[in-house]
Amino acid sequence: MTDTWLLAALWLGLALVASLLSIWLRIATALSEIVVGAIAQLLIGAFVGGIALGADESWVKFLAGTGAIVLTFLAGAELDPHVLRRKWKESMAVGLISFAAPFFGCAAVAHWGLGWGAPASWLAGIAMSTTSVAVVYAVMLEFGFNATDYGKTVLAACFITDLATVLALGFIFAPFTVRTAIFFAVCAAASAVLPWGTPRFFHRYGNRPSELEAKFLLFWLFAFGGLAAWADSEAVLPAYLIGMVLAGTVGKDHALIRRLRTLTFGLLTPFYFIRAGSLVSMQTIVAAPLALFVLLFAKMFIKVAGVYPVARFYKSPRQEAAYTTLLMSTGLTFGTISALFGLSHAIIDRAQYSYLVAAVIGSAVVPTLVANAFFLPRHLLQDAGGKARSS
């Protein structure tokens, strides 16, 4: 156990460094954790060995996966059903164009620009079309946008984009099976039962020192995560769905949400974001950086060309439309999942995987930095006294 405790101390030490950097540089903590993970893997790997960071340890992957699941659940729980009913057309339109434009555009760039084969190009289109709910939610929570109608609309659009990504991956590379049908049927049933049963269960047994509410939610998140894996889907998809259907109950329990945030941001998400940064093979990127820049630029350019006009069509002011566009240009969870799927099924090779993951992680950092530096809609954060909150 000595090695485990020391490795855990190393990871939380990196998380502490990342938090200090986010304060000093005034950037979102999620972004600093990604960058710290990439740098730590490079430096530690050079001086000690490639596996010294332990990113492939089973318990590290479990904590990182749990962080992604609970963070995605919290993002879904922040959604306001009333806002969604009013803004569903805008969320649907932004989410679908955010998927479709880079899916076809980046696939074309990979095929004709980089010379990749057809299957690898389609997989590149899927990986680059994603929007990171985890990054967007973490950034919005940091600045307070999660409490605004604007933030809830953007998070709903993120869900539409990633749902389309999962469906595309399934239709093209992993045809739907009986297991998939069972998975969707159970999710549909849970969408009807959980909103009815959860508040009644909490009312009768909750508000105790044993934190029964958190155990209840984690049970369902893990159960549906296992069901999703059994059906060859992804655990974060039902987590977002559960968060959405419980937004009217759990989402309104501010004390419970605060306790879950403490667990998530204090322990779990550092493993997720730092591990994401550590996945990049810097040696491959340095040896041939062109593919990375081509994919990253293509994703950002095509997302901007597709999302910004749609946001403006729905009467978003220029600054909000630009901020929405850049946040929708981020990628992480489903992008890396899609790339890993392609590698494990021999659709892409190791070098193509490194380019895709590096471009995906770059898209988590670059658009968010630009958005927060130049397009942050501070007017949405004005309090009753008329002063904008501090970022």
RAZILIN-V429635 format. One record per pair of residues at least 12 apart in sequence whose ideal C-beta (glycine too) atoms are under 6 Angstrom apart, sorted by the first residue. I is the first residue (numbers start at 0). J is the second residue. D is the distance in whole Angstrom. If there is no record, write none. Layout:
i=<I:I>
j=<J:J>
d=<D:D>
This chain:
i=<6:13:13:13:14:16:17:17:17:27:27:29:29:29:30:30:32:32:32:33:33:33:33:33:36:36:36:37:37:40:40:41:52:54:54:62:62:63:63:63:65:66:66:66:66:67:67:67:67:68:68:68:68:68:69:70:70:70:71:71:71:71:72:72:72:74:74:74:75:75:75:76:76:76:76:76:77:78:78:78:79:80:82:82:83:86:89:90:90:90:91:92:93:93:93:94:94:94:96:96:96:97:97:97:97:98:98:98:100:100:101:101:101:101:101:102:102:104:105:105:105:105:105:106:106:106:108:109:112:113:118:119:119:119:121:122:122:122:125:125:125:125:126:126:126:126:127:128:129:129:129:129:130:130:130:131:131:131:131:131:132:133:133:134:134:134:135:135:138:142:143:143:147:149:153:158:161:164:165:168:173:178:179:182:182:186:186:190:193:194:197:197:198:212:220:223:233:235:275:278:279:279:279:280:283:283:284:290:291:291:291:294:295:295:298:299:302:303:306:306:307:307:310:318:318:319:321:322:322:322:325:325:325:328:329:329:329:329:330:330:331:334:335:335:338:338:338>
j=<53:35:39:273:269:35:31:32:35:138:141:134:137:272:364:367:269:272:273:272:275:276:360:363:273:276:277:276:279:52:277:281:277:274:277:267:270:270:271:274:267:267:268:270:271:133:235:271:332:220:224:234:235:238:263:133:263:268:132:235:238:239:220:238:242:132:136:154:239:242:243:242:245:246:249:250:145:151:243:246:151:247:148:151:155:152:313:152:155:156:159:309:156:306:309:156:159:160:305:306:309:130:160:306:327:128:160:163:301:305:127:128:298:301:302:124:128:301:123:124:127:297:298:120:121:124:297:123:293:290:346:346:347:351:171:341:346:347:164:167:168:337:334:337:338:355:298:164:164:330:333:334:157:160:327:329:330:331:332:363:157:331:332:329:331:363:157:326:367:390:380:388:379:379:323:239:333:333:236:337:231:230:230:226:230:237:240:244:244:244:245:248:248:255:238:237:336:332:331:356:356:357:360:353:350:353:357:354:354:357:358:358:358:361:362:328:328:324:324:327:320:324:323:374:376:376:374:370:374:376:366:369:370:366:362:363:366:367:359:362:363:359:356:359:352:355:356>
d=<5:5:5:6:3:6:4:4:4:5:5:6:4:5:5:6:6:4:5:5:6:4:6:6:4:3:4:4:5:5:4:5:6:5:5:6:4:4:4:5:5:3:4:6:4:6:5:5:6:5:6:5:6:5:5:5:6:6:5:4:4:5:6:4:4:5:4:6:4:2:4:4:6:5:5:4:5:5:6:5:5:5:5:5:6:4:4:5:4:5:6:5:4:6:5:4:3:5:5:6:5:6:4:5:5:5:5:4:5:3:5:4:5:5:6:4:4:4:6:5:4:5:6:5:5:3:4:4:6:6:5:6:5:6:6:4:5:6:6:5:5:5:5:4:5:5:4:6:5:5:4:4:5:4:5:5:5:4:6:6:5:6:5:5:5:5:5:5:6:5:5:5:5:6:6:6:5:5:6:6:5:4:5:6:4:6:6:5:6:5:6:6:5:5:5:4:6:6:6:5:6:5:6:4:6:4:5:4:5:5:5:4:5:5:6:5:4:5:4:5:6:4:5:5:5:5:4:5:4:5:4:6:4:4:6:5:5:6:5:4:5:3:6:6:5:4:5>
